[in-house]
Amino acid sequence: MVVGVNSLLTLDELCSATEGKLWNTAVCSTNFSFTNVATDSRNVTEHTLFVPLIGENQDGHAYIQQAFDKGASAVFAAEVSSDRFGPVYDKLTEKGLFVIIVKNTLTALQKAAARYVEKFPELIKIGITGSNGKTTTKELAKNVVGAKYNVIATEGNFNSETGLPLSVFRIRRSHEAGIFEMGMNRVDEIGELAAVLKPRYAIITNVGTAHIGILGSREAIAAEKKKIFSFFDGASVGFVPEDDSFVEFLKNVTAGTVKTFGISSMNEISEVKDLGFAGTEFALKNRKITLSLNGSYNFKNCLGVVALAEELGLSPEEIKAGIEKTVPLFGRSAVKHGKFTVVEDCYNANGDSMEAAIGYYGSMQVPGKKVLVLGDMFELGEHSDAVHKKMARCAKDSGADTVVFVGEAMTKAFNAVEKENSFSAAGVNAMCCPSADDGAVSSLCDSLCALLEEGDLVLVKGSRGMKLERITDRLEKEAGV
């Protein structure tokens, strides 16, 4: 069978991997070719394989005509869609569209992506997961490993059940290493993603409380994260933090080796110095390196990347070049200096990451006041009240001068802790903004702008859904950033 020169997979490969069947077997298979994959019809370009997904509110099959009009050359279609959309498939196959019927379009996307990855047996495949720090660690790894190899990596945080498969379809023959982030929002999602990539190297940044409302316990989260090692063979190597409470469980694998990273595990690391806002300075085999990402949590993730890089044979000079190339990402501990300093850490939040940020910035020495603006954390389920209450206690004892609680859950936590021992008795000024609508946030910003003075520090942290960048945008203007 002749196919388009640049097709990512042949028609036979695609159908075999997905157990798919052509809707119209009379189409001319010599014309089959796709060079791009999309699950959103708005992202379809010429020669795209369009994968319509069925969600709670929308059925992507309704957009197949639109995808074809934009240049899609092939689509997956779920068996259950046949009755409703069959006439559309008849019409479009007559015009040259390849409609491939599969049981489940998401599963077909993942199986097709796994088959595509198999076409690159020489690729150094690296997976990264963890409750916190996945994206930052991936960026560090991309820059460090990229100092020696031609790297393809996850763009942004395309790390989900759909994001990872779409990411791996960007692999090309010129790439020597692939670094892919793996996130989860449900049971066995990491297992499914590992089945797509089958990483030879993998980093688990930590086992925390992110998504505990979905998985129910840290033990269940640890078991889920560990699935990143489930396709290891004898040559595979994993890396886990030495101080994680599940370290022994994570190291117990049926194939491959799992090593620990951290100052105690890595004799080549020395002379560690916290530079405050400027990050962390340390020595790797006596070569001074400056990590510009501040916070001990970022330094720990950096050591995971150093351990990976040494396993891959990178030199200290290459590791140094990659680390010093890395800068903070949007919303992740991004420090903005002006009349006062604004720390924007509002891309995501859970109990572990918030506790670490509260402790770090609350204890930091600054010329003026320390102000913490803390927003609600999501996906905590039945643990929500307890985790928010713990954060309120941490904030009260952190050394901050003022703590601002934004959202219903944070306000409820403040009220509970206030009854135990008032914030004012602890020398802390506390403010609450129960609503996160635009009007309430604007009013809060007015109060903050009146409070903040030259030399002050303000941390803004909360879950992405709180949209706390509305606060940081206003404060940065006020600070003259």
HELIX and SHEET records of a PDB file:
HELIX    1   1 LEU A   11  THR A   18  1                                   8    
HELIX    2   2 SER A   29  ASN A   31  5                                   3    
HELIX    3   3 SER A   41  ASN A   43  5                                   3    
HELIX    4   4 GLY A   60  TYR A   63  5                                   4    
HELIX    5   5 ILE A   64  ASP A   69  1                                   6    
HELIX    6   6 GLU A   79  SER A   81  5                                   3    
HELIX    7   7 SER A   82  GLU A   94  1                                  13    
HELIX    8   8 THR A  105  VAL A  117  1                                  13    
HELIX    9   9 LYS A  134  VAL A  145  1                                  12    
HELIX   10  10 GLY A  163  VAL A  168  1                                   6    
HELIX   11  11 GLU A  189  LEU A  197  1                                   9    
HELIX   12  12 ILE A  212  LEU A  215  1                                   4    
HELIX   13  13 ARG A  218  LYS A  226  1                                   9    
HELIX   14  14 LYS A  227  PHE A  229  5                                   3    
HELIX   15  15 VAL A  247  LYS A  251  1                                   5    
HELIX   16  16 GLY A  276  ALA A  278  5                                   3    
HELIX   17  17 SER A  296  GLU A  311  1                                  16    
HELIX   18  18 PRO A  316  LYS A  325  1                                  10    
HELIX   19  19 GLY A  351  SER A  363  1                                  13    
HELIX   20  20 GLY A  381  HIS A  383  5                                   3    
HELIX   21  21 SER A  384  LYS A  396  1                                  13    
HELIX   22  22 GLU A  408  GLU A  420  1                                  13    
HELIX   23  23 SER A  424  ALA A  426  5                                   3    
HELIX   24  24 ASP A  438  LEU A  451  1                                  14    
HELIX   25  25 ARG A  464  MET A  466  5                                   3    
HELIX   26  26 GLU A  469  ALA A  479  1                                  11    
SHEET    1   A 5 LYS A  21  LEU A  22  0                                        
SHEET    2   A 5 PHE A  98  VAL A 102 -1                                        
SHEET    3   A 5 ALA A  72  ALA A  78  1                                        
SHEET    4   A 5 THR A  48  PHE A  50  1                                        
SHEET    5   A 5 ASN A  36  ALA A  38  1                                        
SHEET    1   B 6 VAL A 151  ALA A 153  0                                        
SHEET    2   B 6 ALA A 177  GLU A 181  1                                        
SHEET    3   B 6 ILE A 124  THR A 129  1                                        
SHEET    4   B 6 TYR A 201  ILE A 204  1                                        
SHEET    5   B 6 VAL A 237  PRO A 241  1                                        
SHEET    6   B 6 THR A 257  PHE A 261  1                                        
SHEET    1   C 3 ILE A 269  ASP A 274  0                                        
SHEET    2   C 3 THR A 280  LEU A 284 -1                                        
SHEET    3   C 3 ARG A 287  LEU A 291 -1                                        
SHEET    1   D 6 ALA A 334  HIS A 337  0                                        
SHEET    2   D 6 THR A 341  ASP A 345 -1                                        
SHEET    3   D 6 LEU A 457  LYS A 461  1                                        
SHEET    4   D 6 LYS A 370  GLY A 375  1                                        
SHEET    5   D 6 THR A 402  VAL A 406  1                                        
SHEET    6   D 6 ASN A 429  CYS A 433  1                                        
END                                                                             
